[in-house]
Structures are given as structure tokens and as C-alpha cells.
């Protein structure tokens, strides 16, 4: 009796060749722009101490209370698979001393883990690209980050996204608002759901983030945070909005946007789409000026964002983005197999970026051409005994009706380059 087939853990998915090209396209598009804005890559461990996320994200959050993968190692230390990237980035910048070396613009990419109910756009292992800036206090860097994310959508050709922005204010204005909100919620305590009652005492702003439809009337009638912002917070938010207006970036000012993490202050933003159902946020971020000191550093202003790769791939998945080879190299006869390998390697040297499949496993001329056609290649090269004797190669066009050509070894690289330039749209 055959052993049962082992399957991936629910919510943790394989990325198959049919999708991996979309992933690489998304990742390269994002990182190219990040580099263009002067950001440098940082890589942090997948596993961190649980205390890092309790102190940064907040103990009274869904992530820490319900979703983190935590475990005790053999020393009895409580460890966690990272549920987000900002806390790890701050920890690394503090530990390495980067935080004391002036302004830092950093980006990261990699898997994150949350034990949520898997659904479209939400998985237990998911991948993010994020950016963090340390050492800049004004609204100019907030605006630059949002403008940069807007450039992401332009580069990827994504149009169905809209920007929501809000200000949570500084610590003083939030403290005043917190008192008013708690007084309001206490008057409606009997109408709060179980989660909201748990959040009510420790973090009442999180009640505003409730997705329970039965809670929306209470949320809508709650005091408005904007009424409690002090002058510095107002000026910061107005400075952000003015810069977005100047840059031509459209936005909605949304005073119910509070984000799900405790470390945010002043600016918060989300890019939202209707293409993914309930999981509409594709990118989110804001300022977290108190987080560095909260994790043991000084008073260092900071801002950042993260976006979900899976969600962008979902949006782009209907596009034909499979990476097809340029060339399929056919060899007919045993005598040509060694020269076939030699010629193909020289072509790779002579034509940087050439995508070429060399036929392996033998097969008749007809079967090799079936493989060539199925590969999606633009052209097939044919080396037979006669071509080997003449030191020439046959070029057959697989996607057009152009007549086949015979070229010498010395002309081959130049002619392939010409053909691929002519067929540039097909090649890409």
C-alpha cells in the first residue's frame, strides 16, 4: 500500500513555474524603484524573540493575541516566526548601530507568518516588500514614500487602487482622544462585541478597526480623532496633503483609518483595491516615531510601509507573463551532440540575457520540433551532420511565416540578436 501523499500546510502555498515569473516581475519592479529612490536592502531572520513583537506591535492586537506562531526553543526562550517586518528592521538597525549613523533608507523582502483563516489574498505564509526610513521627522518623507508607492502601481500597470490617509496625532493628542473615546465606548459597552470589549480598556483605538458589520453604527458615531489633534500634528498632516496635491496623487482623507499595529503615530495610509474582496489593502504604512525608543534606542523619528506580494500577484495573474525562451536548439544525430553543447555555451557568452533551451534526451527531428513549439520559443536553431560539416546553423522561425535561413557559426550571434530585436515585443 502506497504511503499517503504529504501536502503543504494549509495557508502555506507553493509558487509554481506558471506563477513564478509574475512574482519575479513584481519583485524586480518594486526593488528597481526602491534602489532608484536611494533605499538599501537589509535582510533579517525569519525567527525573532516573541518579546520583540509584543513590545512593538502591542499585546492587545489580533496579531499577538491570536495569529503569531510562537514556540519555546530548547533553552526555554519564547520565539516567534516574524508576523511583519518593521520590528525586525528596527531591532537590526539598533543592534548593528545603523540607527546612529545618520539617515537610513532601508528596504526588505521575504516571508511573514500569521495563523489567520486562509482566503483570497490572505495566507498563513505570505510575502512582503517593505521600506523603512530612520532619522527624518517632517511630512516630506511621508509624502515621498506615498509617491514612491504610487510609482509602483504605474510600473506594474495597476489602476484599480485608491489611497486613504489619516493622522493619528502625536502621543499627547492621542492621549486626549483616548480618554474621549473610552468615555464614549463605556456608554455603549453593552453593544460592543467580544473583541471590542477586550480591546476597550487597553487599546480603544483598535475598536475603530473592527470589521464586524454590527459594530459599524457605533464606530461611525464615535468621536473624531481629527478634533483632538494639536497644532504640530495638524501642520504635519496638512504638509503631507499639500505635497500629495502638488505631486498629483489622489487620496481620500479617512478618519476611521487607524491601522492594526500599536506603534503608529501621525501619518497612516493604505492603498486599497476592490479586486480582492474583503482583503482590499495591498500596501499600508505610516509613521512610528516612538518605536525606536520603545525597543531600547533613542528618540529617532521613523516611517515605513509594507505591501503584500501575493495580493499584487492576484491582481496581475490574468496577464500572460510566462517567461518564454528566445531560442530552442535542436540537434539531429549523435555526432552533433558535443558540438551542440559547445556552440550553445558560446552563444550564452556572446548574447547576454539570451533565454535558450538546448534539447536534451534525444528524440527524432519531429519530436524535437514539437518540444520547440511547445516551449514558446521565437526561433529554433538546427544543427545536423551537414550543418556540422559546413560549420553553419539553420534558423527556423516558429512564430512567423518568415523563411528559414542558414548562417555560419561566425554570423550566428549577430543574426540572432537582430532577429530578437525585430521580434522584441514577442520576446519580452
N, C-alpha and C positions, 0 to 999 in steps of 0.2 A: 504494500500500500504506500502510495507516494506521500511524502511529508506535506502538510498544509502550506499553502503559499503565504509567505510573510508579506505584509503590506505596510506602507508608510503610516506613521501615526496620524490620526485624524487632525486635519488642520495644518499639517506639515507636508508640503507638496513638492514633487519633483518638477524641475524645469526641463522639459523635453526639447529635442532639437527643433521641433516645429515652433517653439516659442523663444528659444534662447537667443535668436537673432534680434527679436524685438527688445529683449532685456538688454543686450549689448548696445543696441541703438539708443535706448533710453539713457542708460548709464553714461555712455560716451557723450551724448548731447548735453547732459547735465554737467558732467565734470569738465568738459571743454569750456563751458560758460563760467564755472566756478574758478578755473585757472585764469580765465580772461579778466576776472574781477580781482585777481590777486590773492585768492584763497589757496592755502596749502593743505595737503592731506595729512590726517592723523588717523592712526589705527589703534583701537583699544580692545582689551579682552572681551570675549563673549560672557565670561563669568566674573562677577564682582561680589563684594560683600553685600549682604542684604541691607545692612545699615545705611549704605550709600543711598539707596533708593528710598528708604524710609525717611531719611533726613531731607532729601531733595524733593521728591515727588509729593510727599506727605502721607502720613499713616492713614488718614481718613480719606482715602481715594479708592476708587474701584480697582485701580492697578495694584496697589499694595495689599488691599484687603482681600481681593478675590482672584486676581489674574496672574500674579507673579509665580514663576516656577522657582521655588526655594527648596533647599535641602541642606542637611548638615554633612560636612565632609568628615573625614576620619579624625580630625582634630577637635571636632565638635563645633567648628565655626559655621555660622549660618551663611550660605552662599546663595546667589540667585543668578539665573540667566537674565541678561540685561533686557528690560522691557522697553527701553528708549535710550537714545544716545547722548543727550545733553549732560546728564550727571556724570557719565564716564568721561566725557570730554573735559569737563571742569576738573574732575579728580586727576586726570592725566596732566592737565596744564599746571595744576598746583604741585603735583608730585615731582614733575620734571623741572619746575622753575620757569616754564614758559610764561606764566602769568606775570612774572616780574621783569620780563624782557621787552616791555613796551606793547604796543597794539598788536594783537594777534587776530588774524583771519584764518580760520581752520574749517576744513570740511571732512566728513567721514562717510563711509558707506558700509553696509553689512546687515546681517540678520538680527532681528529683535524677537522677543518671545513673550507672549501673553496667552494665558489659558482662557480664551474667550469662546463663545459659541461660533463655530466656523460658519461663514456665509459669504456671499459675493463681496469681495473687497476687504474681507476681514478674516485673517488666518492666525493660527497659533504660532507659527514661524512666519514672519513677514520681514521684508527688506526695506530699509530706508536709506536715503541720501540726505544728509543734514549739514548745516553750516552754523558755526558759532563765531562771534566776534567779542573779544575782550578788550576793554580799555577805552571805549567810545561811549559818551553819555548822551549826545544830542539826538534829535529826531532824524538827522541826515543819514545815519547808518541804518535806522529802521526803514527809511524810505528807499535806500539803496538796496536793501535785502528784498523788499517787496517788488521793486522794479526789476531786480535780477530774476526773481521767480516768474514775473510776467514774461520775461525774455525766454524762460524755459518753455512756456506754452507756445510762444511764437516759433521757437526752434522745432518743437515736436509737432506743430500744426494742430494743436488742441485749442478749440474755440469755445467749447461749452463749459466755461468756468467763470465764476464771478467771485469777487473779493469782498469779504466782510472784515471791517476793522472796528476796534473799540479801544478805550483806555480803561484800565483797572485802577489807575491812580497810583500814587506812591503809598508808603506804609501809613502815613498819617491820615490821608483821605480815605484809605480803605478801612482804617480802624473806625472812623466816624460812620462810614456806610455800614460796616458790620453791625454796629450797635443798632442802627435804624432797621436793618434787615431782620435781625434777630427779634426785635420787638414786634415787627410785622408778622413774622412767621409764628411767633408764640401765640398771637391772636388766632391763628388758623391751624394750630397744632393738630386738631382732630382730623383735618382734611389732608394732612401730609401722608404720603406713602411710607413704607417701612424704611427704604433707603434714605429718604429725606429726613426722617426723624433721627436717624443715626448721624447724619451729617450736620444736623441743625445746630448742635452745641459747639462742635469743634471747627466746622468749616461751612458756615451758612451760605457762602457764595456758591458752593457746589450744588445747592438746591436749585439754583437758576439754570444749571446744566442738565436738569432732569429731562429725559426723553419720554417720560410717561405722559400719554395724552391727557389723563385725568388730572395732571398737575399743571397743565398749561394756563388755566384761568388764574391760579394762584401766582404763578410765575409772571404772567402778564401784568398783574395788578401790583406787583412788588415795587418798592421804592426804586427809583432810577439812580444808578451809580453816578451818572453824569452830574446830578445835582449836588454831589458831595465832593467833587474834585476841587482841589485847591488851585491857586493860580499857576504854580510851576507845572502841574500835571496838565492843566488846560493849554498852556503855552506849548508844551511838548506835543500834545495831540494835534493842536492846530498847525504846528510846524510840520508834522507828518502829512496832514491832509493837504496843506499848501504845496508841498513837494510832489505829492502824488498827482495833484491837479496840474502842476507845471509839466510833469512827465507824461500826461495824458493817460494815466492809469485810472480806470473807472473803479468805484468802490461803493459799498453800502456801509453806512455808519450804524452798527448793530450793538445796542447797549445791553443785549442779553448774551453776548459772546463773552464767556469767562474762561474758557479752556479747562481741561480736566486735570491740570497739574498745579500744585500749590505755589510753585516758585515764580510764577509770572507776576509782573508789575508794569504799570503804564501800558505801553502798546501791546495789543494782542491782535492777531489776524488769522484768517482762514481763507483758503481758496476752495470753493465748493462747486461740485458738478451735480447735475441731475441724472447722469448716465449710470450711476452705480447704486440706485435705490437709496436705502437708508444710510449707507456708508458714503456720504457725499463729500466729505473733506478729503482732498488729495494732497494738501500742503497746509501746514499750520505752524505758527511760531509767535514770537514776541520778545519783550524784554524780560530779563530776570536779574535785576541789579543787586539783589540781596543774596543770590545763591552762592557766590564765591565765598563770602564771609560765613554763610551758613555751613559750608563744608570745610571751614578752617582757614580760609585765606583772608585777605584784607577787603576793604570796600572797593571792589572793582566792578564798574558797570559792564553789562554783558547783554547780548541779544542773539537770537538764533531762530532757526526753523528746521523742520524735517518734512520730507514728503515720502509717500509710500510708492515703491516701485510697482508692486502688484496692481495697485489701483490705476497707475498710468498704463501698464501693460493691458489691463482690461479695456481701457478706453481705446487703445491702439490695436487691439487684437484682430479687428476686422480688416486691417490693412494687409496687403500682400508684401511682407517684409522678409521672406525667406532669403537667406544669403545664397545665391546660386553661384556655381563655379563659372569662370570665364571660359575655361578650356577643359575638354576631355581628351586624353591622349590614348589612342588605340594602337596596339602593337600586334602585327599579324605574323606568326611564325616564331619558333623557338629561338632562332638565331638573332632576332632583333631585341630580345628582352633585356640584355645587358646594355646595349647602346641606348635603348628607350629610357632607361633609368639615368644614364649619363646626360642625355640631351635634356631631359626634364629638369634635372638639377641645375644645369646651366641656364635654362630659361628662368628658373626662380631667381637666380643671381642677377640676370640681365633685366628682369622686369619686376621691380619691387611692387608688392601688393597683388601680384598675379594669383588668382584662385584657380588651381588646376588639379584635376583628378587624373591620376595615371591608372589605367586599367590594371587590375591585379586579379589573379585567379584564372587567367587564361580565358578560353571561350572562342567560339567562331567569330568571324568578321561580323556576321549578322547580329549575334548576341551582344557583342561589344557595342555595336551601334545602338541597340535597344537601351543599353545602360547609359550611353552618352546622351541619348534623347531624354531619358527619364531624369537625368541629373539636372536638366535645365541649362546646360552649358550653351554659350553663344556659338562656339565653333568646336569642331573635332579635328585633332591632328592625327594623321595616319602614317605609321612607319611600317612598311613591309620590306621584303627582301630586295625588291627592285629599288625602292627608295634608299635603302641602306647602301646598295651598290653605287647609286648616283649621288649619295650624300644630299638628299633632298627630303622634303616632307610634304605630304598632301594636306591642304587645309579645306575642310568641308564646312559649309555654313549650315547650322542647324535651325536657325530662327528666321532665315530669309531665303529667297529663291536665287540668291547670287550663285554663280558658277564656281565650282571648286577650283583651287589654284595649286600649283606646285612651286615651292620656293626652296632655295638652297639653305643649308644649315646656317650659313653666314647672314642670310637675309631674314631668317625666321623671327628673331626677336623684334626687329624693326617692323615687320609686316603685322605681327600680332598686335603690337602697340597701336599701329594705325587702325586696325580693324576695331579694337576695343574703344578707341576714341570715337570712331564713326558710330559705334553702337553704344555710346555712353549711357543713354537712357535705359537701354535693356540691361547693360552690365550692372548698373547700380541697383 
